[in-house]
Amino acid sequence: MAGAELIHHPLPAHAMAARLPQVITVTDLAFELLPGHFDPRFRAYARLAHRLAARRAAQVICISETTAADVRRLWGVAPGRTTVALLGPGQELTPLGPVRPRHFLYVGDAEPRKNLPALLAAYARYRERSGGEPLPLVLAGGATAGAPGVSVVARPDAVRLAELCAGAAALVHPALHEGFGLTPLEAMRFGVPVLAAPVSGVVEVADAAVRYADPHDPETFAAAMAELAGDAALRERLAAAGRRRAEAFTWARCARAHQDAYSVALSR
């Protein structure tokens, strides 16, 4: 740390022996809000260590207003010690030419708060009620499932993910909590319609540019999937709205917010 003026921990941590101002990043407080979805040992550790790091930090960088509000309310961090640094639009995906919708797409893992069982239940109902050929469901990332119409693409690279996005009638995102909603934002930037749960982190990012459905009600989610599969005009409206919304999020803006946080921390 020779010559350093400040330490930035990209997670809630604190260096006890360091005498420099310290800044931390908090992405979400899902373990506080959905405690039953996390290992009790991790939850007990994080509740103590992460909260302590936030209270000792000179400045707490939060990736959304949603997370900042949770940090203030649940951890008692003063508003003046939080900085919101909205993320940029995610990874760069190479645009492809128009492709006829071939599937629904889920991108993520099987972490409990991602609500994959509810999505699989909704997809099964969508298949049952489909009058014609139901679209398949592709799980891309770290999730696996064995069910009719469901296929898995494990950890696709950027090229393969772009292909999957190009062929998607919609990204389906039933997560019960998000600190930001980066996966929907990536899809919106690519022009993929999004069907998501109306959790605060996603609503903050997507606003009215996505189709929302109740993540606790597979019937509602199934109906929304059927609507998106059969309504090309709706898909086009959502794709256009998503692209416009995604333009508001840039990594340059995120970097400037980090600089502001450092300046505040150094002035204390």
C-alpha positions as CSV (number, residue, x, y, z in Angstrom):
1,M,0.0,0.0,0.0
2,A,3.0,2.3,-0.4
3,G,1.9,5.7,-1.6
4,A,-1.8,4.9,-1.3
5,E,-4.2,7.5,-0.1
6,L,-7.3,5.3,0.2
7,I,-8.4,1.7,0.2
8,H,-11.4,0.5,-1.8
9,H,-12.8,-2.9,-0.9
10,P,-15.1,-4.0,-3.7
11,L,-17.2,-5.9,-1.1
12,P,-18.1,-5.1,2.5
13,A,-14.8,-5.6,4.2
14,H,-12.5,-3.6,6.5
15,A,-8.8,-3.6,7.1
16,M,-8.4,-3.2,10.8
17,A,-4.7,-2.3,10.8
18,A,-4.9,0.2,8.0
19,R,-4.9,3.9,8.8
20,L,-6.1,5.1,5.5
21,P,-9.7,6.1,4.6
22,Q,-11.6,3.0,3.5
23,V,-14.4,2.8,1.0
24,I,-16.6,-0.3,0.4
25,T,-19.0,-1.5,-2.2
26,V,-22.4,-3.0,-1.4
27,T,-24.3,-4.7,-4.2
28,D,-27.4,-5.9,-2.3
29,L,-28.7,-7.0,1.1
30,A,-30.5,-10.1,-0.1
31,F,-29.3,-12.1,2.9
32,E,-31.0,-9.6,5.2
33,L,-34.2,-9.4,3.2
34,L,-34.5,-13.1,2.2
35,P,-32.8,-14.8,5.1
36,G,-34.4,-18.2,4.4
37,H,-32.6,-18.4,1.1
38,F,-29.1,-18.3,2.6
39,D,-27.0,-20.6,4.7
40,P,-27.5,-19.7,8.3
41,R,-23.7,-19.6,8.9
42,F,-23.1,-17.2,6.1
43,R,-26.1,-15.1,7.1
44,A,-24.8,-14.8,10.7
45,Y,-21.3,-13.9,9.5
46,A,-22.4,-11.3,6.9
47,R,-24.9,-9.7,9.3
48,L,-22.1,-9.0,11.7
49,A,-19.0,-8.5,9.4
50,H,-20.7,-6.7,6.5
51,R,-22.6,-4.3,8.7
52,L,-19.6,-3.5,10.8
53,A,-17.6,-2.8,7.6
54,A,-20.3,-0.4,6.4
55,R,-20.4,1.4,9.7
56,R,-16.6,1.9,9.8
57,A,-16.2,2.9,6.1
58,A,-15.6,6.5,5.2
59,Q,-18.0,6.0,2.3
60,V,-20.3,3.2,1.2
61,I,-20.7,2.8,-2.6
62,C,-24.1,1.3,-3.5
63,I,-24.9,0.1,-7.0
64,S,-28.5,1.4,-6.9
65,E,-30.8,3.6,-4.9
66,T,-32.5,0.4,-3.9
67,T,-29.4,-0.9,-2.2
68,A,-28.6,2.5,-0.7
69,A,-32.0,2.7,0.9
70,D,-31.5,-0.8,2.4
71,V,-28.1,0.1,3.7
72,R,-29.5,3.2,5.4
73,R,-32.6,1.4,6.8
74,L,-31.1,-1.9,7.9
75,W,-27.6,-1.0,8.8
76,G,-28.1,2.6,10.1
77,V,-25.6,4.2,7.7
78,A,-26.2,7.9,7.4
79,P,-27.3,9.2,3.9
80,G,-24.2,11.4,3.7
81,R,-22.0,8.3,3.9
82,T,-23.5,6.5,0.9
83,T,-22.8,7.1,-2.8
84,V,-25.0,5.6,-5.5
85,A,-22.9,4.4,-8.5
86,L,-25.3,2.9,-11.0
87,L,-23.7,0.2,-13.0
88,G,-23.1,0.4,-16.7
89,P,-25.0,-1.8,-19.3
90,G,-23.0,-5.0,-18.6
91,Q,-20.9,-6.9,-21.1
92,E,-20.6,-6.1,-24.7
93,L,-22.5,-8.4,-26.9
94,T,-22.1,-8.3,-30.7
95,P,-25.4,-7.5,-32.4
96,L,-26.7,-10.1,-34.8
97,G,-29.2,-9.8,-37.6
98,P,-33.0,-10.3,-37.0
99,V,-33.8,-13.8,-36.0
100,R,-37.2,-15.3,-35.6
101,P,-37.9,-15.9,-31.9
102,R,-37.0,-19.5,-31.1
103,H,-37.0,-19.8,-27.3
104,F,-37.4,-18.1,-24.0
105,L,-34.1,-17.4,-22.3
106,Y,-33.0,-17.5,-18.6
107,V,-29.5,-16.3,-17.8
108,G,-28.2,-17.0,-14.3
109,D,-27.7,-19.7,-11.7
110,A,-30.0,-21.7,-9.4
111,E,-29.4,-19.5,-6.3
112,P,-32.6,-19.7,-4.3
113,R,-33.5,-16.0,-4.6
114,K,-33.4,-16.3,-8.5
115,N,-36.6,-18.3,-8.1
116,L,-35.9,-20.9,-10.8
117,P,-38.5,-23.4,-9.5
118,A,-41.2,-20.9,-10.0
119,L,-40.0,-20.2,-13.5
120,L,-40.0,-23.9,-14.3
121,A,-43.5,-24.3,-12.9
122,A,-44.7,-21.3,-15.0
123,Y,-43.0,-22.7,-18.1
124,A,-44.8,-26.1,-17.6
125,R,-48.1,-24.2,-17.5
126,Y,-47.2,-22.2,-20.6
127,R,-46.6,-25.4,-22.4
128,E,-49.8,-26.9,-21.3
129,R,-51.9,-24.0,-22.4
130,S,-50.1,-23.4,-25.7
131,G,-52.4,-23.9,-28.6
132,G,-49.5,-24.5,-31.1
133,E,-45.9,-25.3,-30.8
134,P,-44.6,-23.9,-27.4
135,L,-41.3,-22.2,-27.5
136,P,-38.5,-24.0,-25.6
137,L,-36.9,-22.6,-22.5
138,V,-33.1,-22.2,-22.5
139,L,-31.2,-22.0,-19.2
140,A,-27.9,-20.3,-19.8
141,G,-25.3,-20.0,-17.1
142,G,-25.1,-22.2,-14.0
143,A,-28.6,-23.5,-13.7
144,T,-29.7,-27.0,-14.7
145,A,-33.1,-28.6,-15.0
146,G,-34.6,-31.7,-16.6
147,A,-38.1,-31.0,-17.9
148,P,-39.9,-31.2,-21.3
149,G,-38.9,-28.3,-23.5
150,V,-36.0,-27.1,-21.2
151,S,-32.4,-27.2,-22.4
152,V,-29.2,-26.0,-20.8
153,V,-26.3,-24.1,-22.2
154,A,-23.7,-24.1,-19.5
155,R,-21.7,-20.9,-19.1
156,P,-21.9,-19.6,-22.6
157,D,-19.2,-17.2,-23.9
158,A,-20.1,-13.8,-25.3
159,V,-20.5,-15.1,-28.8
160,R,-22.9,-17.9,-27.8
161,L,-24.8,-15.6,-25.4
162,A,-25.3,-13.1,-28.2
163,E,-26.7,-16.0,-30.4
164,L,-29.1,-17.0,-27.6
165,C,-30.2,-13.4,-27.1
166,A,-30.8,-12.9,-30.8
167,G,-33.2,-15.9,-30.8
168,A,-35.0,-15.1,-27.6
169,A,-38.7,-14.1,-27.6
170,A,-37.9,-12.7,-24.1
171,L,-35.5,-12.9,-21.3
172,V,-37.4,-14.3,-18.3
173,H,-36.2,-13.1,-14.9
174,P,-38.3,-14.1,-11.9
175,A,-35.8,-13.2,-9.2
176,L,-37.2,-12.3,-5.8
177,H,-34.6,-9.7,-5.1
178,E,-32.0,-7.8,-7.1
179,G,-29.7,-5.0,-6.0
180,F,-29.5,-3.7,-9.5
181,G,-30.9,-5.9,-12.3
182,L,-27.8,-6.2,-14.5
183,T,-29.1,-9.2,-16.4
184,P,-32.3,-7.5,-17.6
185,L,-30.2,-4.4,-18.5
186,E,-27.9,-6.4,-20.6
187,A,-30.9,-7.9,-22.4
188,M,-32.5,-4.5,-22.9
189,R,-29.4,-3.1,-24.4
190,F,-29.3,-6.0,-26.9
191,G,-32.9,-5.4,-27.8
192,V,-34.3,-8.5,-26.1
193,P,-37.8,-8.1,-24.6
194,V,-37.8,-8.8,-20.8
195,L,-40.3,-10.5,-18.6
196,A,-39.4,-9.9,-15.0
197,A,-40.6,-9.9,-11.4
198,P,-41.4,-6.3,-10.2
199,V,-38.7,-6.2,-7.5
200,S,-37.3,-2.8,-6.6
201,G,-33.8,-3.3,-8.0
202,V,-35.2,-4.3,-11.4
203,V,-38.0,-1.6,-11.5
204,E,-35.3,1.0,-10.7
205,V,-33.3,0.0,-13.7
206,A,-36.0,-1.0,-16.2
207,D,-38.9,1.3,-15.2
208,A,-41.7,0.7,-17.7
209,A,-39.5,-0.9,-20.4
210,V,-40.2,-4.5,-19.4
211,R,-43.3,-6.7,-18.9
212,Y,-43.8,-7.5,-15.2
213,A,-45.4,-10.6,-13.7
214,D,-45.9,-11.9,-10.2
215,P,-42.9,-14.2,-9.3
216,H,-45.0,-16.0,-6.7
217,D,-47.8,-16.9,-9.1
218,P,-46.7,-19.4,-11.9
219,E,-50.1,-18.9,-13.6
220,T,-49.5,-15.2,-14.0
221,F,-46.0,-15.7,-15.3
222,A,-47.2,-18.4,-17.7
223,A,-49.8,-16.1,-19.1
224,A,-47.2,-13.4,-19.7
225,M,-45.0,-15.9,-21.5
226,A,-47.9,-16.9,-23.7
227,E,-48.6,-13.2,-24.4
228,L,-45.0,-12.5,-25.4
229,A,-44.7,-15.6,-27.5
230,G,-47.8,-14.7,-29.5
231,D,-47.6,-10.9,-29.8
232,A,-44.9,-9.7,-32.1
233,A,-45.9,-6.1,-31.7
234,L,-45.5,-6.3,-28.0
235,R,-42.1,-7.7,-28.3
236,E,-41.1,-4.9,-30.7
237,R,-42.4,-2.3,-28.3
238,L,-40.5,-3.8,-25.4
239,A,-37.3,-4.2,-27.4
240,A,-37.4,-0.5,-28.5
241,A,-38.3,0.7,-25.0
242,G,-35.5,-1.4,-23.5
243,R,-32.9,0.0,-25.8
244,R,-33.9,3.5,-25.0
245,R,-33.9,2.8,-21.3
246,A,-30.5,1.1,-21.4
247,E,-28.9,4.2,-22.9
248,A,-29.1,6.0,-19.6
249,F,-26.6,3.6,-18.0
250,T,-22.9,4.0,-18.7
251,W,-19.7,2.9,-17.2
252,A,-18.3,6.5,-17.4
253,R,-21.1,7.7,-15.2
254,C,-20.4,4.8,-12.8
255,A,-16.7,5.8,-12.7
256,R,-17.5,9.4,-12.0
257,A,-19.7,8.4,-9.0
258,H,-16.7,6.4,-7.7
259,Q,-14.5,9.4,-8.0
260,D,-17.0,11.4,-6.0
261,A,-17.1,8.8,-3.3
262,Y,-13.3,8.8,-3.1
263,S,-13.2,12.6,-2.8
264,V,-15.8,12.6,0.0
265,A,-13.9,9.9,1.9
266,L,-10.6,11.7,1.6
267,S,-12.1,14.9,2.8
268,R,-13.3,13.4,6.1
